[in-house]
Amino acid sequence: MKIFDPYIRSRTQSEDDLKNLRYFGTTEVVTTAHDAQSFETAQDLIAYFEVLRGEECRRLRRCGLIPHVALGVLPAARPRRAHYEVWEALPDLLRTSTVVAMGEIGVWEDIEEQWELFERQVEIARQVGPIPILVTPPRELKITMTYKMMTWLKRKSYPPSLVVMNRLDERLLENVVESGFCAGYPVGAASNDPRRAGGHIAQVLERVDGAGRILLTTALRRQCGDVLGISKTIKALRRQDVQEEAIRRMVYGNAARLFAEKRPGK
């Protein structure tokens, strides 16, 4: 079964890791802008975006993967100096052929500055498309901030079907799907154990028609992730008698629909 991994931080991974991802069935990936340290200037951040679109995509292709890119600014990556140039450049970057989404973005502290950063990027995503958005909650207060960001997005009328709430756990999966948002569900040794995840997803699918909104991901990032996470979860889902079509949607079809279908003008 083909796998489309909708959320990895590929620049944290070696070429051997990426080749292993391909060896175990992954054909396409979305690699996200994520750098944890703040950039000094807007030009530094824009240069990083260009590396993702160019050099990093070439590296992923060398490893046998079809690359897609998400560009966005997390709170920790906001340039220290004036950064209006980022907001001037970002719309054109988001319209380029390899870029499929805004992300990662998120509010990690419930403060005005971070909500302003979040809102500015959501509005750019709306103007460009609207296009898919990858929203990553903080480790701390994950439940609270996930619900606050979903509530804010609904109030602003951004289509929930285009929003992937990332790095969820068992406490959030069902409610995110039931709210109409897409659920990025990381599976592997460092996140949701594949065997347990298979059972939990099967229970959710019995209560909610959510197979069209769950996206399984390895969530590969620095010192986290498991290239076999999705493959192991496929086996666990089959043991739970989840239908093959539902499994295909969660491991490939939903991500392909969001990220691989061409938008007008691309």
Order of alpha helices (4+ residues) and beta strands (2+ residues): beta-alpha-beta-alpha-alpha-beta-alpha-beta-alpha-beta-alpha-beta-alpha-beta-alpha-beta-alpha-alpha
